[in-house]
Amino acid sequence: MCEYCNLFLKLCNNCQIKSTHLWATPSIYFYMKTFLVLLLLIIIGAGVWAYKAGYKFTKSSPDTITINDTTVIVKDSITVINANAFDTVVSGFYLGMLPCKSCEGTQRSIMFSDDGSFKMEDLSWGKGTQAKKTEGKWEKQKGKFLLYVNDKVVSRYKLVKDSLINTENNGTHIPDSLSTQYVLFKKNTAPLNPSWKKRKSEGIDIIGNGSDPTWSVEIDNAKLILFKLASAPKAVIVPIEVPAITKDSTVYAAVTDGGTDLKISISSKFCSDGVSDHLYEYKMTVWYKGQMYKGCAVILETGSQDQ
């Protein structure tokens, strides 16, 4: 740029017009000098614009990653999320669908307890088999949550906000490129429902409910069992009996004043009532007047099933 400036200054100050006497007149010389100065200013302005524009055009854009060709995430934003991803502790239910080579998908449900234990169910869709149940211990280690069965690590997870991302399963590392397929989402836990807490304060040990048709059960292990059908005018109330406890379930059996059998089974299987967003730790089945009613149960008082 300086070479052009010096050239034009020399032309303006030292030019000798010799070709004709008209160029030697003062007015022509003034116009010629003015034209050269304006041309110089235009060239300088164009050079400055080109320099700035060229800088913008060549400025690198931030690195991004694409997930499923639909979501673009800036790497810097991931760093910010992950930096605060381990400030909380897992608690309650997490639910998600994992890939499955021989079925439509594996529905995984995990319930984390505050005492460091967990219960996990894996249900293979499309195979018609029972859910695989696993119980063990969990701990937080180096920013990740480890699940142990018989003192052996079976899974590793990292917590990002309210979601768990599976990073390792049975010793097999899950790459970041597949992380979106191994996410478990936080679900509401039924015992945390304020209405359940109120019933517990009133002496209720176990609550069950279901839909289609709507029904409910309340069990006070010291007094009675109440079974209510929404379509019935009155609730069925019977004195409590000592339940039969097996490896997989607790069964209450009673007879109403009219001689009708009432049987209630509570099993340790995860359950969704199909109405609310709550997940339950137990399933409940009721038999009454030749009908069977299936739903979910909440154990409000620890040890209620052991009585």
Secondary structure, DSSP 8 states (H G I E B T S, - for coil): -HHHHHHHHHHHHH----S-GGGGSHHHHHHHHHHHHHHHHHHHHHHHHHHHHHHHHH-----EEEETTTEEEEHHHHHHHHHTTTSS---EEEEEEE--SSSSEEEEEEEE-TTSEEEEEEEEETS----EEEEEEEEEETTEEEEEETTEEEEEEEEETTEEEEEEETTEE--GGGGGGSEEEEEEEGGG-HHHHHHHHTT--EEEEETTTTEEEEEETTTEEEEEETTSSS-EEEE----EE-SSEEEEEEE-TTS-EEEEEEES--EE-SSSSEEESEEEEEEETTEEEEEEEEE-STTGGG-
